[in-house]
Amino acid sequence: MSLSIVKSMLPGGVVQIAPRGEIDVDTAYEVREAIAEVLAKGRPARIELNMRLVTFIDSVGISAMVAGFQTAEVSGVKLVVTEPSRFVHRQLWVTGLLGLFGAPEPYFADTPTPEVLPGA
């Protein structure tokens, strides 16, 4: 599976970067580049890395997020994670990095899981 990244402006000068797919050894650089691109264009009030649609992240992906956080910090911009998928939330918690990214709560879809009926 590949990775796609959508960048958008939110109210208050906040830039949202929303990756979709897997962030791994093959795609992690795309997250770093997206953050660097935003910072090259100006100094947003904050960068929100919306991780709701990320299905997998490995150690290289986590490293890319940390590098992005550090790059933003040097520029005086706060980078936070919003709506992490359950998988991303777990990886950030296991690595002790949840607090670094603003201690976001995991994202749970509003749609309930369909109930499987007996005999279906």
C-alpha positions as protocol buffer text, in pm:
chain_id: "A"
residue {
  index: 1
  type: MET
  ca { x: 0 y: 0 z: 0 }
}
residue {
  index: 2
  type: SER
  ca { x: 125 y: 346 z: -81 }
}
residue {
  index: 3
  type: LEU
  ca { x: 102 y: 672 z: 110 }
}
residue {
  index: 4
  type: SER
  ca { x: -84 y: 985 z: 10 }
}
residue {
  index: 5
  type: ILE
  ca { x: -63 y: 1315 z: 198 }
}
residue {
  index: 6
  type: VAL
  ca { x: -319 y: 1595 z: 194 }
}
residue {
  index: 7
  type: LYS
  ca { x: -223 y: 1939 z: 329 }
}
residue {
  index: 8
  type: SER
  ca { x: -488 y: 2195 z: 421 }
}
residue {
  index: 9
  type: MET
  ca { x: -526 y: 2526 z: 602 }
}
residue {
  index: 10
  type: LEU
  ca { x: -743 y: 2528 z: 912 }
}
residue {
  index: 11
  type: PRO
  ca { x: -876 y: 2838 z: 1092 }
}
residue {
  index: 12
  type: GLY
  ca { x: -626 y: 3031 z: 1304 }
}
residue {
  index: 13
  type: GLY
  ca { x: -327 y: 2976 z: 1077 }
}
residue {
  index: 14
  type: VAL
  ca { x: -307 y: 2605 z: 1152 }
}
residue {
  index: 15
  type: VAL
  ca { x: -180 y: 2373 z: 878 }
}
residue {
  index: 16
  type: GLN
  ca { x: -306 y: 2016 z: 877 }
}
residue {
  index: 17
  type: ILE
  ca { x: -100 y: 1739 z: 720 }
}
residue {
  index: 18
  type: ALA
  ca { x: -306 y: 1424 z: 677 }
}
residue {
  index: 19
  type: PRO
  ca { x: -120 y: 1112 z: 563 }
}
residue {
  index: 20
  type: ARG
  ca { x: -324 y: 813 z: 444 }
}
residue {
  index: 21
  type: GLY
  ca { x: -186 y: 460 z: 425 }
}
residue {
  index: 22
  type: GLU
  ca { x: 136 y: 313 z: 561 }
}
residue {
  index: 23
  type: ILE
  ca { x: 431 y: 513 z: 691 }
}
residue {
  index: 24
  type: ASP
  ca { x: 732 y: 283 z: 667 }
}
residue {
  index: 25
  type: VAL
  ca { x: 1088 y: 261 z: 540 }
}
residue {
  index: 26
  type: ASP
  ca { x: 966 y: 329 z: 184 }
}
residue {
  index: 27
  type: THR
  ca { x: 739 y: 626 z: 257 }
}
residue {
  index: 28
  type: ALA
  ca { x: 861 y: 794 z: 577 }
}
residue {
  index: 29
  type: TYR
  ca { x: 1058 y: 1056 z: 382 }
}
residue {
  index: 30
  type: GLU
  ca { x: 726 y: 1184 z: 241 }
}
residue {
  index: 31
  type: VAL
  ca { x: 611 y: 1284 z: 590 }
}
residue {
  index: 32
  type: ARG
  ca { x: 941 y: 1465 z: 659 }
}
residue {
  index: 33
  type: GLU
  ca { x: 918 y: 1642 z: 322 }
}
residue {
  index: 34
  type: ALA
  ca { x: 556 y: 1749 z: 380 }
}
residue {
  index: 35
  type: ILE
  ca { x: 651 y: 1911 z: 713 }
}
residue {
  index: 36
  type: ALA
  ca { x: 961 y: 2076 z: 562 }
}
residue {
  index: 37
  type: GLU
  ca { x: 750 y: 2210 z: 271 }
}
residue {
  index: 38
  type: VAL
  ca { x: 500 y: 2372 z: 507 }
}
residue {
  index: 39
  type: LEU
  ca { x: 782 y: 2534 z: 706 }
}
residue {
  index: 40
  type: ALA
  ca { x: 955 y: 2655 z: 387 }
}
residue {
  index: 41
  type: LYS
  ca { x: 640 y: 2846 z: 289 }
}
residue {
  index: 42
  type: GLY
  ca { x: 601 y: 3026 z: 622 }
}
residue {
  index: 43
  type: ARG
  ca { x: 547 y: 2992 z: 993 }
}
residue {
  index: 44
  type: PRO
  ca { x: 201 y: 2853 z: 1070 }
}
residue {
  index: 45
  type: ALA
  ca { x: 56 y: 2892 z: 1418 }
}
residue {
  index: 46
  type: ARG
  ca { x: 72 y: 2514 z: 1450 }
}
residue {
  index: 47
  type: ILE
  ca { x: 109 y: 2202 z: 1238 }
}
residue {
  index: 48
  type: GLU
  ca { x: -139 y: 1924 z: 1302 }
}
residue {
  index: 49
  type: LEU
  ca { x: -39 y: 1579 z: 1182 }
}
residue {
  index: 50
  type: ASN
  ca { x: -377 y: 1409 z: 1145 }
}
residue {
  index: 51
  type: MET
  ca { x: -303 y: 1037 z: 1170 }
}
residue {
  index: 52
  type: ARG
  ca { x: -661 y: 906 z: 1151 }
}
residue {
  index: 53
  type: LEU
  ca { x: -610 y: 732 z: 815 }
}
residue {
  index: 54
  type: VAL
  ca { x: -266 y: 583 z: 887 }
}
residue {
  index: 55
  type: THR
  ca { x: -301 y: 205 z: 897 }
}
residue {
  index: 56
  type: PHE
  ca { x: 61 y: 120 z: 982 }
}
residue {
  index: 57
  type: ILE
  ca { x: 374 y: 295 z: 1105 }
}
residue {
  index: 58
  type: ASP
  ca { x: 716 y: 143 z: 1173 }
}
residue {
  index: 59
  type: SER
  ca { x: 1024 y: 272 z: 1355 }
}
residue {
  index: 60
  type: VAL
  ca { x: 1141 y: 462 z: 1045 }
}
residue {
  index: 61
  type: GLY
  ca { x: 802 y: 633 z: 1029 }
}
residue {
  index: 62
  type: ILE
  ca { x: 818 y: 722 z: 1398 }
}
residue {
  index: 63
  type: SER
  ca { x: 1170 y: 862 z: 1341 }
}
residue {
  index: 64
  type: ALA
  ca { x: 1037 y: 1076 z: 1055 }
}
residue {
  index: 65
  type: MET
  ca { x: 769 y: 1216 z: 1286 }
}
residue {
  index: 66
  type: VAL
  ca { x: 1029 y: 1299 z: 1553 }
}
residue {
  index: 67
  type: ALA
  ca { x: 1253 y: 1463 z: 1290 }
}
residue {
  index: 68
  type: GLY
  ca { x: 953 y: 1667 z: 1172 }
}
residue {
  index: 69
  type: PHE
  ca { x: 875 y: 1768 z: 1529 }
}
residue {
  index: 70
  type: GLN
  ca { x: 1235 y: 1883 z: 1581 }
}
residue {
  index: 71
  type: THR
  ca { x: 1242 y: 2075 z: 1251 }
}
residue {
  index: 72
  type: ALA
  ca { x: 918 y: 2252 z: 1344 }
}
residue {
  index: 73
  type: GLU
  ca { x: 1046 y: 2327 z: 1695 }
}
residue {
  index: 74
  type: VAL
  ca { x: 1365 y: 2488 z: 1562 }
}
residue {
  index: 75
  type: SER
  ca { x: 1138 y: 2709 z: 1348 }
}
residue {
  index: 76
  type: GLY
  ca { x: 930 y: 2803 z: 1652 }
}
residue {
  index: 77
  type: VAL
  ca { x: 628 y: 2603 z: 1536 }
}
residue {
  index: 78
  type: LYS
  ca { x: 445 y: 2347 z: 1749 }
}
residue {
  index: 79
  type: LEU
  ca { x: 376 y: 2015 z: 1578 }
}
residue {
  index: 80
  type: VAL
  ca { x: 107 y: 1796 z: 1732 }
}
residue {
  index: 81
  type: VAL
  ca { x: -58 y: 1470 z: 1633 }
}
residue {
  index: 82
  type: THR
  ca { x: -437 y: 1469 z: 1605 }
}
residue {
  index: 83
  type: GLU
  ca { x: -678 y: 1177 z: 1578 }
}
residue {
  index: 84
  type: PRO
  ca { x: -419 y: 898 z: 1569 }
}
residue {
  index: 85
  type: SER
  ca { x: -552 y: 564 z: 1450 }
}
residue {
  index: 86
  type: ARG
  ca { x: -550 y: 300 z: 1722 }
}
residue {
  index: 87
  type: PHE
  ca { x: -235 y: 148 z: 1568 }
}
residue {
  index: 88
  type: VAL
  ca { x: -49 y: 481 z: 1559 }
}
residue {
  index: 89
  type: HIS
  ca { x: -163 y: 565 z: 1914 }
}
residue {
  index: 90
  type: ARG
  ca { x: -32 y: 231 z: 2039 }
}
residue {
  index: 91
  type: GLN
  ca { x: 307 y: 279 z: 1867 }
}
residue {
  index: 92
  type: LEU
  ca { x: 347 y: 629 z: 2012 }
}
residue {
  index: 93
  type: TRP
  ca { x: 250 y: 499 z: 2356 }
}
residue {
  index: 94
  type: VAL
  ca { x: 487 y: 200 z: 2340 }
}
residue {
  index: 95
  type: THR
  ca { x: 778 y: 424 z: 2232 }
}
residue {
  index: 96
  type: GLY
  ca { x: 705 y: 679 z: 2504 }
}
residue {
  index: 97
  type: LEU
  ca { x: 645 y: 954 z: 2247 }
}
residue {
  index: 98
  type: LEU
  ca { x: 274 y: 1015 z: 2302 }
}
residue {
  index: 99
  type: GLY
  ca { x: 342 y: 1317 z: 2526 }
}
residue {
  index: 100
  type: LEU
  ca { x: 586 y: 1470 z: 2278 }
}
residue {
  index: 101
  type: PHE
  ca { x: 307 y: 1494 z: 2020 }
}
residue {
  index: 102
  type: GLY
  ca { x: 46 y: 1644 z: 2255 }
}
residue {
  index: 103
  type: ALA
  ca { x: -88 y: 1321 z: 2411 }
}
residue {
  index: 104
  type: PRO
  ca { x: -376 y: 1281 z: 2162 }
}
residue {
  index: 105
  type: GLU
  ca { x: -658 y: 1041 z: 2228 }
}
residue {
  index: 106
  type: PRO
  ca { x: -697 y: 760 z: 1972 }
}
residue {
  index: 107
  type: TYR
  ca { x: -947 y: 813 z: 1694 }
}
residue {
  index: 108
  type: PHE
  ca { x: -1254 y: 591 z: 1697 }
}
residue {
  index: 109
  type: ALA
  ca { x: -1484 y: 591 z: 1396 }
}
residue {
  index: 110
  type: ASP
  ca { x: -1835 y: 714 z: 1469 }
}
residue {
  index: 111
  type: THR
  ca { x: -1986 y: 423 z: 1285 }
}
residue {
  index: 112
  type: PRO
  ca { x: -2044 y: 121 z: 1506 }
}
residue {
  index: 113
  type: THR
  ca { x: -1920 y: -218 z: 1394 }
}
residue {
  index: 114
  type: PRO
  ca { x: -2207 y: -403 z: 1225 }
}
residue {
  index: 115
  type: GLU
  ca { x: -2347 y: -684 z: 1432 }
}
residue {
  index: 116
  type: VAL
  ca { x: -2311 y: -1032 z: 1281 }
}
residue {
  index: 117
  type: LEU
  ca { x: -2638 y: -1216 z: 1308 }
}
residue {
  index: 118
  type: PRO
  ca { x: -2645 y: -1589 z: 1373 }
}
residue {
  index: 119
  type: GLY
  ca { x: -2682 y: -1787 z: 1053 }
}
residue {
  index: 120
  type: ALA
  ca { x: -2578 y: -1494 z: 834 }
}
